[in-house]
């Protein structure tokens, strides 16, 4: 029993961690002259955390709290990066649509 509980992360703990990532993303908006053709730092962070975001969405898809926090993180990443986020936009949209669809199915199954 203990190993089963350890295998499933606590949605509130994951939500707090996503809030922390969002706080960093919100504050990282360097002026364009500092970028000088380099990738936006938030874009780098999101790309490196992408596998984690996908795993979180897959494992906790029935948690509305976690999905909302993930969406909030993406929203602030887009606001920080603006046009620099464009390369990830299609991938993020597909990820969110899939996660939300699976979350609705998982939530419906768990309520029965």
C-alpha positions in Angstrom: 0.0 0.0 0.0 2.8 2.4 0.9 4.5 1.9 -2.5 1.2 2.5 -4.4 0.7 5.8 -2.5 4.3 6.8 -3.2 3.9 6.0 -6.9 1.0 8.5 -7.2 2.1 12.1 -6.5 -0.1 14.3 -4.4 -1.9 16.8 -6.7 -1.6 19.6 -4.2 2.2 19.2 -4.0 2.5 19.1 -7.8 0.3 22.2 -8.0 2.6 24.0 -5.6 5.7 23.1 -7.7 3.9 24.3 -10.9 3.2 27.6 -9.0 6.9 27.9 -8.3 7.8 27.4 -12.0 5.1 29.9 -13.0 6.5 32.5 -10.6 9.9 32.2 -12.2 8.5 32.3 -15.7 6.4 35.4 -14.9 9.5 37.3 -13.7 11.8 36.4 -16.6 11.2 39.0 -19.3 14.5 40.4 -20.4 14.5 43.4 -22.7 14.9 42.5 -26.4 18.3 44.2 -26.6 19.7 41.7 -24.1 18.5 38.7 -26.2 20.4 39.8 -29.3 19.3 36.7 -31.3 19.6 34.3 -28.4 16.7 32.1 -27.4 14.4 33.6 -24.7 15.4 32.1 -21.3 11.7 31.1 -20.6 11.6 29.2 -23.9 14.7 27.2 -22.8 13.1 26.4 -19.4 9.9 25.3 -21.0 11.7 23.1 -23.5 13.7 21.5 -20.8 10.7 20.9 -18.6 8.5 19.7 -21.4 9.0 16.0 -20.6 8.1 16.7 -17.0 5.0 18.7 -18.0 3.9 15.8 -20.2 4.4 13.3 -17.4 2.5 15.4 -14.9 -0.4 15.8 -17.3 -0.5 12.1 -18.0 -0.3 10.9 -14.4 -2.6 13.6 -12.9 -4.9 14.2 -15.8 -8.0 13.8 -13.5 -6.8 16.6 -11.2 -8.4 19.8 -12.3 -6.1 21.7 -9.9 -2.9 20.3 -11.6 -4.3 20.9 -15.2 -5.3 24.4 -14.3 -1.8 25.1 -12.8 -0.1 23.7 -15.9 -2.3 25.9 -18.2 -1.4 28.9 -16.0 2.3 28.1 -16.4 1.9 27.9 -20.2 -0.1 31.2 -20.2 2.7 33.1 -18.3 5.4 31.5 -20.5 3.6 32.8 -23.6 3.2 36.2 -22.0 6.9 36.3 -21.1 8.2 35.1 -24.4 5.6 36.7 -26.7 6.7 36.0 -30.3 9.5 33.8 -29.1 7.0 31.2 -27.9 5.7 30.6 -31.5 7.9 27.5 -32.1 6.2 25.7 -29.1 2.7 27.0 -29.7 1.4 24.1 -31.9 3.1 21.5 -29.6 1.6 23.1 -26.5 -1.9 23.4 -28.0 -1.9 19.7 -29.0 -0.6 18.7 -25.6 -3.3 20.7 -23.8 -6.1 19.4 -26.0 -5.0 15.8 -25.4 -4.5 16.3 -21.7 -7.9 18.0 -21.3 -9.7 15.3 -23.3 -8.0 12.5 -21.3 -8.7 14.4 -18.0 -12.4 14.6 -18.8 -12.5 10.9 -19.5 -10.5 10.0 -16.4 -12.6 12.3 -14.2 -15.8 10.7 -15.5 -14.5 7.2 -15.0 -13.4 8.0 -11.4 -16.8 9.5 -10.5 -18.7 6.3 -11.5 
